[in-house]
Amino acid sequence: MLNKEALYTSLKVVYGLALVATPIWGTGVLLATLMMNDSGRFKNRFQYGCLYSFIATPIALTFSLYRLHYGDRRPLVALLPFITVSSYITCCIAFWKDKK
């Protein structure tokens, strides 16, 4: 069974790798977000939601990595990057599934 320290260490490794690889995955995500410009004014709210979530993801990764490294073991700190990624995915789905 996986103990808590091993879980937090693996989270630090995953968050660190995701943060280092931000220019690689961030370029494609930014391009996909900015290519939503062919939409009308109604869909702009979803595009802005995607853009704000995209900007918040490296910030959340940095904050979580810093707090986990210095001993903060609250679940909200550990799951903060998942919140920003899920909000990006939700806004993308809402953009593509919108009927107007």
Beta strands, then each sheet from edge to edge (+ up, - down):
end
